[in-house]
């Protein structure tokens, strides 16, 4: 820069004083070099601004890229003061390719969707046939053996089951309301109430003194012991999980009617289970009753799991768009997308996620018990490696990207897990999360309470059906409660996934960054887990 330029600058900016004029020649080379690195930005770039939270931006906007990190200052030519070296996950910005279109019109996982629809049509035909057959036998041939058996089942078997289904609906929304109202306390309540209630109901079944009920009672007592040991093992994780629940469910109040899809799915589940029970009565007196009823049970499990994931996808889209764009999305539109474009992914996830979660529990149990036994050691690590290989292609975090971007289940699983791995410590943090376990135990607790009601009712009216009714109502109570708990579970998933995707959003507080910083300092009580042993934490 020449003397004329310096003179002009002094005239334009008389506030700089003599010190600035004296130092101008010495800073001349540095200023020239800074001209290459400093970019004057009059307004934010359009592609990035679309994807960030639409809030007023500060006058200084600093963006970092690959080392050495060039900085762009939105106004002025003065470099910002040096920052203190701290843990800043904001530098780990995911690539822009992750921000796909939010209005995809492609039907995801079409093959699985077709299989589910064909299965639903076949099961609907079978249920209609067995209901028609049962009614026909009772009306047209009332004195036959099959008609008498079906009348007894309708009179003695169906009322306790229907009562238990109604109780499970009440419990489902009671658990959800309690988690939303008192998230910090309810995590501990759920962990220990599942232990106490399953233990008490198991003892009750054993008191019925019938071989079948004693077997069920022993199984529930053993499960309660395992639940108690698990509650002791995860005690140090409860505080952080409670804080995550508290922060994750806060946006629900901003969206009126967000619980509507869960109500609709529970109502549809109640109607379907009521008709399904009558069909089971007809199938019990038909050919191959064991295989037929087993097929109906598996179909019910898949159908209700799809219902739960439809509610999950609806909530995930509304909450994810709030975190990523600050949008007030339409609950009705999100529900329609979940029932149409994303239904195939819900069907595929409903098959994969329960299997993967069961494998995850098995792997963790074997790793805790491996000890010095060589055979147990090899089985534990084999199961763990299989789980690690599968988890990348199918996990419950995928529903956030399915709902937000319309991706297929496998693609969404890989993209969400890839985001976790790009943030230091984030994969270990979500692997140690116990939200899924808490929601699972609410279903188990509701199922046990349904057993206490229906089992006692059936034992007082017809002892012969006590074990069958108890087993069925436990299964139904668990499924209905999981549908009701889809809302808080989806909120927690969005909280983790959206933070990993946009950690600089002002909608997030310091809960996750502080935990990640503690993990890097190796002072975190949530880890280790079998997938992330102690030596890998903070690596």
N, C-alpha and C positions, 0 to 999 in steps of 0.2 A: 504494500500500500504506500502511496506517495505522500508528500507533504500536503498537497492540495486536499487529499482525502482526509488527512488528519485534521486539517484546519476546518473543513466542512463538518467533520464529526464534532469538533469542539463547539462550533456554532449551533449545531442541532441539539446538543446535549450539554448545556452549560453547567449542569449539576455535578459533573464528574470531578471537577477540581484539578488542582495541580498534580496531585499524586497520580491520577489516572494518566495525565499527559506525560508525566515523567516515565511511567512504566510502559507506555505504549510501544516504544521502539523495541524494548526487551521482549515483549510478549508477541511481537509480530510473527515470528515463525510458528509459534503455537496456535495463533489465531488462524493462520493459513491452513495449518493441518486440521484444525477443528472445523473449517469450512467444509471439509470432505465428510466429516462424521455427523455434523449437526444438520438435521432436516427440519425445515419450518413447515409445520402442519397447520393449515388454516381450519380444517375440520377433520373429524375422525374418518378413517377409511370406511367405506360403506360395507364391505363384506364382514368386517370384524364387528362393527357397531351393531349390525343386525343381530348378532348372536350373543352379545353381552346384555346385561340387565339394562334396560333403558332408563338410566338415571343420569343426572347431570354429572359431567366429567370435570375433574379438577383441571385448572389451567395448565398444569405440567403433566404430561403423559410420557412415561418412560417405558420403552419396549426393549426386551432383551432377546438376542438371537445366539447363534453358535459362537464359541469363543474365537477371538477376543470379542466380548459383547458390545457392539456399537449401540449407542443410545440415541433416541430421537427426542428432542425437547420441543414441546408444542409451542412455546413462545419464549422470546428472549434468546440471548446467546451466552447466558451464564450457566456453567456446569453446576448440577446439584451437589450438595456437600456429600462427602464419602459416607457410605452406610456401614453400620456395624455388622460384622459377620455373624449372622444368626441363621437359624433354620427357617428357610423361606420356600415352602412348596410352590409359591407363585411362579417361580422360575421354570417349573416343570410344566409348561403349557402344552397341552396336547396339540397335535397337528390339526390344521383346519379341515382335513379330510374327515375328521370325526363328526363335524357339524354338517350332517346331511339334511335333506329336506324334511321338514316337519309335517308335510301333507302328502306323504306317499300314498298312492292309490293302488299299489300292487298287493295282491293277496299273497301273504307269506305262508310258506310250508303247505303248498296246495295239495300235495299227495297225502299228508297227514290229515288235512281237512277233509278230503274226500273219504278217507278211511273212516274217520270219525262219523261223518254224516251217514255213510252206508251202515256202520255199526249201530248208529242211533235209529235208523229206519228198521233194521233187523230186530233190534231189541224192542222197539215200539210195537212191531208186529207180534213178537213173542209175548210181550206183556198183555197186549189186547187179546191174544188167543187164550192165554191161561186165565185171564179174568172172565172171558166169555164162557170158558169151559167150567169154571167153578160156579158161576151163577146158573148156568144151564143145569148142572148136576143138582144143585140145591132146589131149583124151581121145578124141573121136569121129573126128576127121579129122587124125591126126598127120602125114600126109605132104603136106598142103596148104601153100601158101606162107604163109598167115596163121599156121598152127600153128607152122611152123618159125621165123617171125619172133618170135612170142610166146614160144616156148621160149628163144630166144636172149636176149630181153629179161629173162625171169625168171632166167636163169642168169648173165648178164653185167651187167645193169643194176640189178636189184633188190638184190643183196647189198651193193654199195657204198652205196646210198641208205639201207638199213636200218642199216648200220654208222655212217653219218654221223648218222642220227637218234638212235641210242643215245649217240654222242659228244656230241651237242647237249644231251641230257638231263643228262649228267654235268657239262658245262660250265655249264649253267643254274644248277644248285644249287651248283656251286663258286663261281661269281661271287657268288651271293647270300650264301653263307656267308662269303666273304672280305669283302664289304661290311659285313656285320654284325659281323665280328670286328675288322677294321682299317679303319674308315670313313675316317679321316683320310688314310691312305696310298693307299687303293684309288681315290680320285678321280683322282689323278695317274697311277696305274698304268693305269687304264682309258683315259684320254685318250691316253697315249703308246703303250700296247700296241696300241691300234686302229690307230695310224699305222704302227707297225713291222710288225705281222702282215699287214695288208692290202697293204703295199708288198712284203713278201716273197712272199706268195701270188700277187700279180699278176705278179711276176717269174718265179715258177715256171710259171704258165700260159703266159707268153710263151715260156719255154724249150721247151714242148711243140711249138712250131713248126708249128702248124696254124692256118689262118685264123680259125676260130671261137674257139679258145683264146687266140690272140694278141689278138683283139678284147676278150675278157673280161679278159685280163691288163692291157691298156691302160686299160680302164675302172676296174679296181681300183687301178692305180697313180695315176690321176688322183684317185680318191676319197681315197686315202691322203695325197696332197699337200694336198687340201682339209682333211682331218682334222688334219694337222700345223699348217696355218695357223690353224685354229680353236683348237687347243690353245694356240698362242702368244697368240691374241687374248684368251682367257678365263683366262689365267694368274692375273690379279689376283682373279678370282672363286673360285679353287679353294679357298682357305683357308676362306672363309665357307661354301661348299657342303659341305666336309668336316665343319665343325662342326655344320651342320644335319643331315647324315647321322648323325653320332654321337649327337646328341640325339634324333633322330626314331626310331631303331631301338631305343632303350633300353626302351620299354614292351613290346617283343615278348617278352622273357623272362618277363613276368608272366602270359602267356597260353599255357598248354600246348596244343599242337596247332594253333597259328595257321597253321603252314605246311602243315597237312593239305589244305586246298582246293587249294593250288598243286600238291601231289603228285598229287591226283586229276585235276586238269585236264591235267597233263603226261602222266599215264598214259592218259587218254582221248585226248589228242592223238596219242600214239604209236600206239595201236590204230587210230585213224581214218586217220592218214597211211599206215600199213602197208596197210590195205585200199584206200586211195585210190591208192597206187602200182600195185597190181594192176589197178585200174580204168583207170588211164592206159594200161597196156599193152593192154587190150582196146579202149580208145577210139582208139589209134593206128592200128588196122586197120579202123576203121569209117568211116561217111560224115563228111565235114567234120572231119577229125581236128584241124586247127589251131584252129577255133572251139570244138570240144568240149573240148579240153585247156585252152584259155584260160578257158572257163567253169568248169572244175573247179579251176583255179588260183585264180581270184577267189573261188570259194566256199570254198576252203581258207583263204584269207587272212581272210575275214570270220568264219569259224567259229572259227579259232584266236584271233582278236582278241576275240571274245565270250568264249572260255574265259579269256583273260587278264583281262578286265574283271570276270568273275564272281569270280575270285580277288581282284581289286582291291577290289570292293565288299565282300567278306567281311572283309578286313583293315581296310578303311576304317570299317566299322560298329563293329568291336570297338575300334579305337584311338580313334575319334571319341567314343564313349560313355565311354571312360576319361578323355579330356581334359575333356569337358563335364560329366560327372556323377561321375567316379571309379568307374564301374561295372566289375565283372568280368563281361563279357558272355559268353554262350555262343557258341563258335565254330560249333558245329553249327547253332544257330538262325540265326545270321547267314548261314551258307552256304545254308540253306534259303530264306531271304528273297531272297538274291541269285539263286537259281535259279527263283524264282516271281514275287514281287511286283515285283522290280527288274530282271527279265531284259529287259523291253522297253527300258529305259533303257540297259542294257548293249549291246543290239543297235544302238540309235541312236547311242550314243557310239562304238561300234566303227566306224561308217561316217564320222562327222564328225571325230573327233579326229585320225586320221592325215592326213586331208585338210587340216585346219586347221594341223597342225604342219608339213606340207610347205609350205603357203602362208606360214607364219611364217618358215621357213628361207629361202624365195625372197625374201621382202620384206627380210629382214636382209641377204642377199647383195647385192641390188640397191642398197640404201641405202649399203652399204660401197663399191660400185663406181661410184656415180653420177658423181662428179667434176664436170667442166665440161661434160659432154655433155648437151645439152638433151633429146634423146630418152630417154637413160637416166634422166635426172632425172625426167621425166614418168612413165615406166614405174614407177620406184621408188616414187614418191609415190602413184600410182594403186593399185599393189599393196598399199601400206601402209594406205591408206584402206579398201580392201576388207577387209583383215585386221582392222582395228580394228572395222569394222562387224559382222563375223562373230564375232569373238572373244567379244563380250559374250553371244552366244546359243549358243555352243558352245565349251567349253574343258575341259581335262583335270582342272581343279579341281572340276568339278561332281560327280564320283563321291563326294566326301565327303558332300555334302548329299543325294545320291540314297540312299546307304547309311544315313545317320543319320535322315533325315526322310521318306524315301519319295517324294521329288519327281521330276517328270519331268526329262528331260535339259536341256531349254531353261530351264525354271524354275530348276533347280539351278545352271545356268551363270550366269544373271543374278543369283541371290542371292549366290553366292560372289564373283563379281566386284564386286557392289555393296558387299559387306563390305570388300573390299580398298580400294575407292575411298573409303570412309568414314574409314579410318585414314590419316592423312597419311603419304605416302611408301610405303605398303604395296603399292600397285599397281605402282609402279616397282621395288620390291624383288622381287616375284614374277615380274615380266616379265624381270628379269635372272637369274633362277634357271636353272641349267644341269643340274638333276637329270634332266629328260627327255632331254637330250642324252647324259648319262652312261649312262643305261639303254639308250638307242638304240645307243650305241657298243658296249656289251657284246654286244648281239645281232649287230652287224656283225662283231665280232671272233670270236664263236663261229661265225658263218657262214663266215668266211674259214678258220678251222681245219678246219671240215668239208669245205671245198673242197680243202684240202691233203691230207686223208685220202682222200676219195672220188675226187678227180681223179687222184691218183697211182695208186690202185688200178685205176681204169677204164683209165687209159693203159697200164698193164702188161698188162691182160687183153684189152681191146678198144678201140683208139684211137678208133674211129668215134663212140663214145658219150661221150667225155671232156667235151666242151663242154656237152652236155645234162645229164649227171649233175652237173657242177660248178655249173651255174646252179640246178638243182633243190635240191641240198643246201645251197647258200648260203641260199636262200629258207627252207627248212625249219629249218635251224640258227638263223636269225634269229628265226623265229616261236617256236620252243620255248624259246629263251633269254629272250625277252620274257615268256613265261608265268612262268618261274621268278623273274624280277626284279620281278614284280608286288608282292611283299611290301614291299621297301624303298621302291619308288616310291609305294605307297599310304601308307606311314608318313610320308614327307616331305610328301605332300599334306595329310594330317591335321594335321601340325605347323603348317603355314602357315594353313590354313583355320580350325582351332580356335583358334589364337592371335588371328586377326582377329575371331572371334566372341566370345571370352571372354579378353581380354588380361590380366585381373586374376587368372587362375587361378594357384595356387601350383605347378602342375605344369610351368610354363614358367620357364625361366631368363632371363638378360639377353641372350641371343644376338640375338634379333630387336630388342628395344628399343634396344640399343646401336647396332645397324646403322642403325635408323631415325633415331636421334639424329645419327649421322655424316652421314646423307644430308641432314638438315635443315641441318647446318653446311657442306654441300658439300665434305666430306672423304671421301666414300665411293668406293672403287675399282670397285664393281660396275656402276655406271651411268656413262655414258648407254647407252641402247639406242635403236633407231630409233623405237620408240613413245614413248619418254621421252627426248628430246634434252637436252643439257646445260642449256639455259636454263630447263627446267621442273623440274629437280631442286630440291626444297626449297621450291617455290612454294606 
